[in-house]
Amino acid sequence: LMKKIVLLLVLALSLPIMGQVQGGKPKYEMPKNRTEWFAQMRAKKLVFLVDAMDLTETEKAAFAVLFEKNETETGACYREMRLAKKAMSEEPTEEEYKNAVEVVRIQMLKIAQLRADYLEKLEKIMPAKKIYKLYEAEEAYKKLLINDMGRCRRGEKK
């Protein structure tokens, strides 16, 4: 049952991405809703990572749950850092900078702990080889995004 739920979740999140290639429209359009955009990007990343890791069906289901939880929790940390920046005045004082730096320090420590916990949980559901493939796939995904952003800024097609 859990496996079916996770599979349906992955498929539901990836449908908007697959539909963007239709009708001669650009391959990607920035959605009006930031939450929708993040959901699309997360689904695209999950599909990319799962493909690169060569997971069994059981591993896919368990990984999808851990991935979503980790992305949500780390996303909340980055959101806190953005909020600290927004809370600063137009001409920030030294005290405002100190407060923002403290928020960043705390959130970066949380992210490091979340990552360590994530890896520990992954070790329980898959072999180390596949976890290492995850690391390589994450790096490849970052490069892909950077290259895509560069092409979009230059007006090139993908």
N, C-alpha and C positions, 0 to 999 in steps of 0.2 A: 504494500500500500504506500509506504513512504517513498519507495522507488518511483511509483507512478506519479505521485504528487510532485516530486522534484523534477521528473521529466516534463510534466505538464507546465511547471513553472518556467523551466528553461525554454521550452517551446513558445510559451506565451510571451516571454520577454524578448525572444529573438524574432518574432513575426514582424514587428515594426521595422527591423533592420532589413529583413529579406524583402519587404515590400518597397523599399526605396529605389530599386533598380528598374521599376516599371515605367512605361509611358514616355520614355525619352527625357524624363526629368533628371536633374542632377542626382548622382548617387547618394549624396548626403545633403540634407537641409537641416539647419539648426532649428529644433522645435521651439515653439513659443514658451513652453513650460520647462523650466530648468530640471525639475524632478523627472519629467519624462525623458529628457536628454540623458541624465545620469543613468536611468534605468536602461536605456538603449545601449549606452556605452558599456555598462556592466554586463549586459547580456552578450554583447559582441566580444568582450574580453573573456567571459566564461567559455564561450564556444571556442575561441582561439586557444585558450589554455588546455581545455579538455582534449582538443584535437592533437596538440603537441605532446601531451603526456601519455597517450596510448593507454587509457584507463579501461578497466573492465566495467561492465554495467553497474556492478555493486559499488566500485570505487567512484564512478561518475556521480551516482546518487549521493553518496556520503560527502564527496568533495564539493558538490554544488551547495549543499547545506552549509558546510564550513566556509566556503568562499563567500556566500551571501552574508553570513554573520560577520566575517572579518571585514568585508568591504563596508558594511553598514557602520561597524564600530570605528574603523579608522576614518571613515568619512565624517563621523561626528567629531572626531578630534580635529580634523582639518577645518570643519565648520567653526569650531571654537576659536581657532586661530584667526579665521577671517573676521569673526565677530569682534575679536580684540582689536583688529586693525580698524574696523569700521567705528569702533567706540572712541577712537582717537580724534581729537579736534583737528581742524585744518592746519594749525600751527602747533603740533604736539609739544608738550612740555617734557622735561627730562623724566618726571614722574610717570607720565603717560607711556613713554618709551619703556621705562622699567617695568610697568605693569604688563605691557604687551610682550616684552621679552620673557617675563615670568610665565605668562600663559603659554607661549611657544615652548618653553622649557618643559613645563608640565605635560603638555600634549605630546611632545616628541617622546618623552619617557613612556607615556601611555601607549603610543604607537609601537615603540620597541617591545614593550611587554606583550601587547596584543600579537605582534609578529612571532615572538617566542612561543606564546601559547598556541598559536595557529600551527606552527611547525610541529610542536609536540603532539597536537591532535592529528595532524596528517600522518605522523609516524605510526599511529595506531590503525590507520586504514589503508596504507599503501607502503610499498618498499621504498627505501632511500633513493633508489635510482629514479623513480617517478617523481619524488619530491625535488630531486636535483633538476629533472626535466622541467618542473614547474618554475624553478628559478630561471633557467635558461629561456623558457617561454615568456616569462614576465619581462625579461630584458629585451627579447625580440619584439614583444608587443609595444614596449615604450619606443623603440626605434621606429617601428611601423607608424605609430601615432605622430612622431616628430616628422618623419618623412611626408606623411599625409598632410600635416599642417603646413609644411613648406610648400608643397604642391598647390594647396588651396590658396595660399597667400600669393603665389606667383600666377594663379589663374590657370594652372595646368589641370588636365583631366587625370583621373587615377587610372 
